[in-house]
Amino acid sequence: MTRILHRGIGAELPYAASAQGVYITDTTGRRYLDGSGGAAVTSVGHAHPEVLAAMRAQIDSLCYAHTSFFTTDAAEALAEKLVDLAPEGLDYVYLVSGGSEAVEAALKMARQYFVEINQPQRRHIIARRQSYHGNTIGALATGGNAMRRQQFQPLLPETHHVSPCYAYRDRATDESPEAYAARLAEELEAKILELGADEVMAFVAEPVVGATLGAVASEADYFKRVRAICDKYGVLLILDEVMCGMGRTGTVFACEQDGVTPDIVTIAKGLGGGYQPIGAVMLSANIYASFANGSGLFQHGHTYLGHPVAAAAANKVVEIIARPETLANVNAMGARLQSGLEAALGASPHVGDIRGRGLFRGIELVADRESKTPFDPARKLHAKIKRQAMARGLISYPMGGTVDGIYGDHILLAPPYIIEPGEVDLIIERIAEAIEAAIAE
């Protein structure tokens, strides 16, 4: 009998015993190909010798020092590396312990910024429907997934939502990508004006939407239009790269491919690669200066932020990610995964869309391809696919509620960046078999 409150009560989970490269092995000796990197966490693979060595060296010298008393070489080095790699204008780093923490800190950072510059009336947050920004109260309120929010709604602070950039379902057949992007930008501007142009604090978005939509990237110049609107009304642009960042889409920062620099960006997951819990918020010099020249502090903090062992692990992970050969492999294997999925599933009457960037790919499933009608949620198709994939030795990330938080099913694939061609082909083979078996159930 387990004493753990597992995510799903009563589930009989295999016991993970060891991991190497792109595989996890359970206590029975069965190997699972980590086709989703857990939850898009495992970036440089399991048991990478360079990361393990960096962690051991840090453990031998210092395991913990509270950031109200000390800084550390590990934390300072990680911050320097992130700033060097980030789009120009992201000049400072605030280290935390995960993605939800990063988003929560970013929201408080935005609010304090406006207090510091004497605009305390700015309080409204705008995000997008069918987004996911974390599970703490502030992050959950910001996210736009109806199912995740429903039972906690009475606890959630007010947040406003506009349409996602979800071309597969929302772009009209006679509408160009550019016209679609313009229409969505106009919707954001209208929402800012509705709430009061001098009362909106921030717009929050994922450059490539992960968990709730399944690797949906933006269309045309969408984010450039969004950036211009935020600048026009003095609204901070917060980009959530917790899932899609740190090399996952083929560039170190996902927003590089959209040609924009946010005021604040959140990162986690691939940042630590699964070796230690870590996340970070990167902020502009302008926001930093408002704190430095005002109250002299950021009124926030957690016990384990800037943890030296986590920082040492992340420092090495980021170094490996930034190597040209790593990102080249992400793009090459991402293209192989996309083309292989299209070849294996493109003609299926139950596969509506195959999409994504780099090693961040999504498959949206439909009951009818022509009408794009989703499956009945009572079938729990995504859960069946997960079970069928596990039975075939594949870890994948299927989710339900793709369309509106209730209807729709998709599968997210996000394997480690070190994956090889034969392993990509194995993911394609196994996920295709799992989909077919699950639909047949």
KAKA-V959817 format. One record per pair of residues at least 24 apart in sequence whose ideal C-beta (glycine too) atoms are under 8 Angstrom apart, sorted by the first residue. I is the first residue (numbers start at 1). GAP is how many residues later the second one is. D is the distance in Angstrom with one decimal. If there is no record, write none. Layout:
((I/GAP/D) (I/GAP/D))
This chain:
((18/29/8.0) (19/27/3.5) (19/28/6.0) (20/25/8.0) (20/26/5.6) (20/27/5.0) (21/24/5.0) (21/25/6.1) (21/26/7.3) (21/395/7.4) (21/397/6.6) (22/24/7.4) (22/393/6.1) (22/394/5.1) (22/396/6.8) (22/397/5.4) (22/401/5.6) (24/371/7.0) (30/363/6.8) (31/362/6.1) (32/358/7.0) (32/361/5.2) (32/362/6.7) (32/363/5.1) (33/360/6.1) (33/361/5.3) (33/362/6.8) (33/382/7.7) (33/390/6.4) (33/393/5.9) (33/394/6.4) (33/397/7.2) (34/361/5.0) (34/381/6.3) (34/382/6.4) (35/354/7.6) (35/359/5.1) (35/360/5.4) (35/361/5.1) (35/378/5.4) (35/379/7.8) (35/380/5.2) (35/392/4.6) (35/395/7.6) (35/396/7.0) (36/359/5.5) (36/360/5.2) (36/361/3.8) (36/376/6.0) (36/377/6.0) (36/378/5.1) (36/379/7.1) (37/233/7.6) (37/237/7.7) (37/377/4.6) (37/378/5.9) (37/379/5.7) (38/236/6.3) (38/357/7.4) (39/172/7.4) (39/204/7.5) (39/230/6.9) (39/358/6.4) (40/170/6.4) (40/203/4.9) (40/204/7.8) (40/208/6.2) (40/229/5.5) (40/230/6.8) (40/320/6.9) (40/357/7.3) (40/372/7.1) (40/374/3.9) (41/228/4.6) (41/229/6.6) (41/231/7.6) (41/232/7.0) (41/233/4.6) (42/231/6.1) (42/232/4.8) (42/373/7.9) (42/374/4.9) (43/203/6.2) (43/204/6.3) (43/205/7.2) (43/226/7.7) (43/227/3.7) (43/228/7.9) (43/230/4.4) (43/231/7.8) (43/274/6.3) (43/278/6.1) (43/373/6.4) (43/374/5.6) (44/229/5.0) (44/273/5.5) (44/276/4.7) (44/277/6.6) (44/282/7.4) (44/372/6.6) (44/373/6.1) (44/374/6.3) (45/228/7.9) (45/371/4.3) (45/372/7.4) (45/373/4.3) (46/228/7.3) (46/370/7.5) (48/225/7.5) (48/268/8.0) (48/269/7.9) (48/272/7.0) (48/370/8.0) (50/266/5.5) (50/270/6.6) (51/222/6.7) (51/224/5.4) (51/262/5.7) (51/265/4.8) (51/266/5.9) (51/269/7.5) (52/223/8.0) (53/263/7.9) (54/258/5.0) (54/259/6.2) (54/261/6.8) (54/262/4.0) (55/220/6.5) (55/221/7.4) (55/254/5.9) (55/257/5.9) (55/258/5.1) (57/255/7.1) (58/250/5.7) (58/251/5.1) (58/253/7.9) (58/254/3.7) (58/255/7.8) (59/250/6.0) (62/246/5.3) (63/245/6.8) (63/246/5.9) (64/243/6.6) (64/244/6.7) (64/245/7.8) (65/243/6.5) (66/237/7.3) (67/234/7.3) (67/238/5.9) (67/239/4.6) (68/233/7.5) (71/235/7.3) (72/234/7.1) (72/236/4.5) (72/239/6.8) (74/234/4.5) (74/235/7.7) (74/237/3.9) (74/238/4.3) (74/241/6.3) (75/231/4.4) (75/233/6.5) (75/236/4.4) (77/234/7.5) (77/238/5.4) (78/202/7.9) (78/233/4.7) (78/234/8.0) (78/236/5.5) (78/237/4.5) (78/240/7.1) (81/234/6.2) (81/237/5.4) (81/238/7.0) (81/241/7.9) (82/185/7.8) (82/198/6.5) (82/200/6.3) (82/236/6.8) (83/199/7.5) (85/167/4.9) (85/168/7.4) (85/233/7.1) (85/237/5.8) (86/166/7.8) (86/167/6.1) (86/179/7.4) (86/196/5.8) (87/166/6.1) (87/168/6.5) (87/169/6.1) (87/173/7.9) (87/174/4.2) (88/173/6.6) (89/172/4.5) (89/195/5.6) (89/196/7.5) (90/171/6.6) (90/172/7.5) (90/175/6.2) (90/192/4.3) (90/193/6.9) (90/194/6.4) (91/192/7.5) (91/193/6.4) (91/194/4.3) (91/197/6.7) (92/190/6.9) (92/191/5.1) (92/192/7.8) (92/193/6.9) (92/195/7.9) (92/196/4.6) (93/187/5.4) (93/188/7.3) (93/189/5.5) (93/190/7.8) (94/186/6.6) (94/187/4.4) (94/188/7.8) (94/189/6.9) (94/204/7.0) (94/211/7.6) (95/183/6.9) (95/184/7.6) (95/185/5.3) (95/210/5.4) (95/211/4.4) (95/212/7.9) (95/216/6.6) (96/172/7.8) (96/182/7.5) (96/183/4.5) (96/184/6.5) (96/185/6.8) (96/206/6.4) (96/209/5.1) (97/180/4.7) (97/181/6.2) (97/182/6.2) (97/205/6.4) (97/207/5.0) (97/208/6.4) (97/210/7.0) (97/213/7.2) (98/170/5.4) (98/179/5.3) (98/180/7.3) (98/181/4.8) (99/35/5.6) (99/143/3.6) (99/144/7.4) (99/167/6.8) (99/169/3.7) (99/170/6.2) (99/180/5.4) (100/33/7.8) (100/34/3.1) (100/35/5.2) (100/36/4.6) (100/39/4.9) (101/33/7.8) (101/35/7.2) (101/167/7.9) (101/178/5.7) (101/201/6.4) (101/204/7.8) (102/32/7.8) (102/140/6.3) (102/164/3.9) (102/165/6.8) (102/166/5.4) (102/177/3.9) (102/178/6.3) (102/179/5.2) (103/30/4.7) (103/31/4.6) (103/33/7.5) (103/35/7.3) (103/36/4.1) (103/39/6.7) (103/101/7.7) (103/137/6.2) (103/139/7.1) (103/163/5.3) (104/30/6.9) (104/32/4.8) (104/34/4.9) (104/35/5.4) (105/161/8.0) (105/176/5.1) (105/195/5.7) (106/98/7.9) (106/132/5.3) (106/158/4.9) (106/160/5.3) (106/175/5.0) (107/31/5.1) (107/32/7.5) (107/35/6.7) (107/95/7.2) (107/97/7.9) (107/131/7.7) (108/30/7.6) (108/191/7.5) (108/192/5.1) (109/155/6.3) (109/172/6.5) (109/174/6.3) (109/178/6.6) (109/189/6.6) (109/191/7.4) (110/91/5.3) (110/92/4.5) (110/126/5.0) (110/128/6.5) (110/153/7.9) (110/154/6.6) (111/90/6.2) (112/178/8.0) (112/179/7.0) (112/183/7.9) (112/186/6.7) (112/187/6.2) (112/188/7.9) (113/123/7.0) (113/174/5.0) (113/177/5.2) (113/178/7.6) (114/87/6.1) (116/174/4.1) (116/175/6.2) (116/177/7.9) (116/178/3.8) (116/179/6.4) (117/173/5.4) (117/177/7.7) (119/79/7.2) (119/115/7.8) (121/77/6.3) (121/78/5.4) (122/76/6.9) (122/77/5.8) (122/78/6.5) (122/79/4.4) (123/76/6.4) (123/78/5.8) (124/34/7.7) (124/36/6.2) (124/71/4.7) (124/72/7.5) (124/75/5.5) (124/76/4.6) (124/77/5.8) (125/34/4.8) (125/35/7.0) (125/75/8.0) (125/76/5.9) (125/77/5.5) (125/78/7.9) (125/79/6.4) (126/33/7.6) (126/34/4.9) (126/35/7.2) (126/36/6.3) (126/62/6.9) (126/65/5.7) (126/66/7.0) (126/69/7.5) (126/74/6.3) (126/76/7.3) (126/77/4.9) (126/78/7.3) (126/109/7.9) (127/32/6.1) (127/33/7.6) (127/34/5.6) (127/35/7.9) (127/76/7.3) (127/77/4.4) (127/78/6.8) (128/33/6.0) (128/34/5.8) (128/35/6.7) (128/36/4.5) (128/37/7.7) (128/76/8.0) (128/77/5.7) (128/81/7.9) (129/32/4.8) (129/33/7.2) (129/34/6.3) (129/35/5.7) (129/275/8.0) (130/34/5.0) (130/36/6.9) (130/79/7.0) (130/82/5.0) (130/83/5.5) (130/272/7.7) (130/273/7.9) (130/274/7.2) (130/275/7.0) (131/30/7.8) (131/33/6.6) (131/73/7.6) (131/74/6.9) (131/75/6.0) (131/78/6.2) (131/81/6.4) (131/109/7.8) (132/74/7.6) (132/77/7.7) (132/78/6.8) (132/79/4.6) (132/80/4.5) (133/71/6.4) (133/73/7.7) (133/107/5.4) (133/109/7.8) (134/108/7.4) (142/62/5.4) (143/69/7.6) (144/68/7.8) (145/67/4.8) (145/256/6.7) (145/260/5.1) (146/255/7.4) (146/258/6.4) (146/259/3.1) (146/260/6.8) (147/253/7.8) (147/254/4.8) (147/258/4.1) (147/259/6.2) (148/64/8.0) (148/257/7.3) (149/256/7.9) (150/255/7.9) (160/31/6.1) (160/35/6.4) (162/25/5.1) (162/26/5.4) (162/29/5.3) (163/24/5.8) (164/45/6.4) (164/49/6.7) (164/52/7.1) (165/51/7.2) (165/52/8.0) (165/53/4.6) (165/54/5.7) (165/57/5.1) (166/43/7.8) (166/47/6.3) (166/50/5.7) (167/49/7.9) (167/52/5.1) (168/48/7.5) (168/184/6.8) (168/185/4.5) (168/187/7.1) (168/196/6.6) (168/204/7.7) (169/203/6.5) (169/234/6.7) (171/48/6.9) (176/44/7.8) (177/42/4.3) (177/43/4.0) (178/42/4.6) (178/43/6.8) (180/39/5.4) (180/40/7.1) (181/37/7.4) (181/38/5.1) (181/39/4.2) (181/40/5.6) (181/41/4.0) (181/44/5.9) (182/43/6.6) (184/38/6.2) (184/41/7.9) (185/37/6.9) (185/40/3.7) (185/41/6.1) (185/43/8.0) (185/44/6.0) (188/38/6.3) (188/41/5.7) (189/40/5.1) (189/43/7.9) (189/44/7.9) (192/37/7.0) (192/41/5.3) (192/43/6.5) (197/36/4.7) (197/37/7.9) (198/35/7.9) (198/36/7.5) (200/33/6.6) (200/35/5.0) (201/34/7.1) (201/35/6.6) (202/33/6.2) (202/34/4.3) (202/35/7.3) (202/36/5.1) (202/62/7.8) (203/26/8.0) (203/27/5.8) (203/32/5.7) (203/33/7.5) (203/34/5.8) (203/35/7.0) (204/34/4.5) (204/35/7.9) (204/36/6.2) (205/32/8.0) (205/33/7.7) (205/34/6.2) (205/35/6.8) (206/33/7.3) (206/34/4.8) (206/35/7.3) (206/37/7.1) (206/38/6.1) (207/32/5.7) (207/34/6.3) (207/37/5.7) (207/38/7.8) (207/42/7.6) (207/47/4.0) (207/48/5.0) (207/50/7.6) (207/51/5.9) (208/35/8.0) (208/36/4.0) (208/41/5.6) (208/46/5.6) (208/148/7.1) (208/149/5.9) (208/152/6.0) (209/35/7.9) (210/33/3.6) (210/34/5.8) (210/150/7.3) (210/202/6.5) (211/32/6.5) (211/186/7.6) (211/188/6.1) (211/201/6.9) (212/187/7.0) (212/189/7.1) (212/190/7.3) (212/193/7.8) (213/149/7.2) (213/189/6.2) (213/197/7.1) (214/141/7.4) (214/142/8.0) (214/148/3.0) (214/149/7.0) (214/150/6.0) (214/185/6.9) (214/188/6.3) (214/196/3.4) (214/197/6.9) (214/198/5.2) (215/140/5.6) (215/141/3.5) (215/142/7.3) (215/145/4.9) (215/146/5.4) (215/147/3.4) (215/197/6.1) (215/198/8.0) (216/139/6.4) (216/146/6.8) (217/32/7.8) (217/138/7.1) (217/139/7.0) (217/140/5.5) (218/40/6.1) (221/38/8.0) (222/36/7.5) (223/32/7.0) (223/35/4.0) (223/36/7.3) (223/37/4.7) (224/34/7.1) (224/35/5.9) (224/36/5.9) (226/34/7.6) (227/33/4.5) (227/34/7.9) (227/35/8.0) (230/33/7.9) (236/27/4.4) (236/28/6.4) (236/51/7.8) (237/25/4.5) (237/26/5.3) (237/27/7.6) (238/24/6.1) (238/25/6.8) (238/26/4.6) (238/27/7.4) (238/28/7.2) (239/25/7.5) (239/26/4.9) (239/27/7.5) (240/25/7.8) (240/26/5.1) (241/24/5.6) (241/25/6.3) (241/26/5.2) (242/24/5.5) (242/25/6.3) (242/26/4.5) (242/27/5.7) (242/37/6.9) (243/26/5.7) (243/117/7.9) (243/171/8.0) (244/113/7.9) (244/116/5.9) (245/24/7.8) (245/25/6.7) (245/26/7.7) (246/24/3.6) (246/25/5.0) (246/71/8.0) (246/72/7.2) (246/75/6.0) (247/74/4.1) (247/75/7.7) (247/79/6.7) (247/80/6.0) (247/83/5.9) (247/111/7.6) (247/170/6.1) (248/82/7.5) (248/110/5.9) (248/111/6.3) (248/112/4.8) (248/166/6.4) (249/81/7.9) (249/107/7.7) (249/108/3.9) (249/109/4.1) (249/110/7.9) (249/111/5.2) (250/77/6.3) (250/80/5.1) (250/81/4.5) (250/84/6.2) (250/107/5.9) (250/108/3.4) (250/109/7.7) (251/76/6.9) (251/107/7.9) (252/66/8.0) (252/69/6.4) (252/70/5.9) (252/75/7.4) (254/103/7.5) (257/100/6.8) (263/24/6.4) (270/47/7.6) (270/51/7.2) (271/43/5.3) (271/46/6.8) (271/47/6.9) (272/38/6.3) (272/41/5.9) (272/42/4.9) (272/45/6.3) (273/40/7.3) (273/41/7.7) (273/44/4.2) (275/35/8.0) (275/38/4.1) (275/39/7.8) (275/42/6.8) (276/31/7.0) (276/33/5.8) (276/34/3.7) (276/37/4.6) (276/38/7.1) (277/27/7.6) (277/30/8.0) (277/33/6.3) (278/29/7.1) (278/32/4.1) (278/33/7.0) (278/35/7.3) (278/36/5.0) (321/96/6.8) (326/91/5.4) (326/92/7.7) (327/90/7.9) (329/88/6.1) (329/89/7.0) (329/90/7.6) (330/28/4.7) (330/29/5.1) (330/87/5.0) (331/27/6.0) (333/26/6.1) (333/82/7.8) (333/84/8.0) (333/86/5.3) (333/87/7.7) (333/88/7.2) (333/91/5.4) (334/24/4.2) (334/25/4.8) (334/26/7.4) (334/27/7.0) (336/85/6.2) (336/88/5.0) (336/89/7.9) (337/24/5.4) (337/76/6.7) (337/78/7.9) (337/87/5.2) (337/90/6.9) (337/91/7.0) (340/84/6.5) (340/85/6.4) (340/88/4.1) (341/87/5.9) (341/90/7.7) (344/84/5.3) (344/85/7.5) (344/88/4.5) (345/87/5.9) (345/90/7.1) (348/87/7.5) (350/85/7.3) (350/89/5.7) (351/84/7.5) (356/57/8.0) (359/54/7.8) (359/55/6.0) (359/56/5.8) (359/58/6.3) (359/60/7.2) (360/52/7.7) (360/53/7.9) (360/54/5.4) (361/51/7.5) (361/52/4.7) (361/53/7.5) (362/48/5.4) (362/49/6.8) (362/50/5.5) (362/51/7.4) (363/47/6.2) (363/48/4.5) (363/50/7.5) (363/68/7.4) (363/72/7.6) (364/38/6.1) (364/44/7.1) (364/45/7.5) (364/46/4.7) (365/43/8.0) (365/44/4.5) (365/45/6.6) (365/46/7.4) (365/70/7.1) (374/28/7.2) (374/29/5.6) (374/33/4.4) (374/34/4.3) (374/35/6.8) (375/33/7.9) (375/34/5.8) (377/24/7.4) (377/29/5.7) (377/30/5.7) (377/31/8.0) (381/28/4.6) (381/57/5.9) (381/58/7.0) (382/27/4.4) (382/28/7.3) (382/29/7.3) (384/53/8.0) (384/54/3.8) (384/57/5.4) (385/24/7.6) (385/26/6.2) (385/46/7.9) (385/49/5.3) (385/50/5.9) (385/53/4.4) (387/51/7.6) (388/45/7.5) (388/46/3.9) (388/47/7.8) (388/49/4.5) (388/50/4.9) (389/41/6.2) (389/42/6.2) (389/45/4.0) (391/43/7.8) (392/38/4.5) (392/41/6.0) (392/42/6.0) (393/37/6.9) (394/32/7.8) (394/33/6.5) (394/36/4.0) (394/37/6.4) (394/40/6.8) (396/35/6.0) (396/38/7.3) (411/24/7.6))
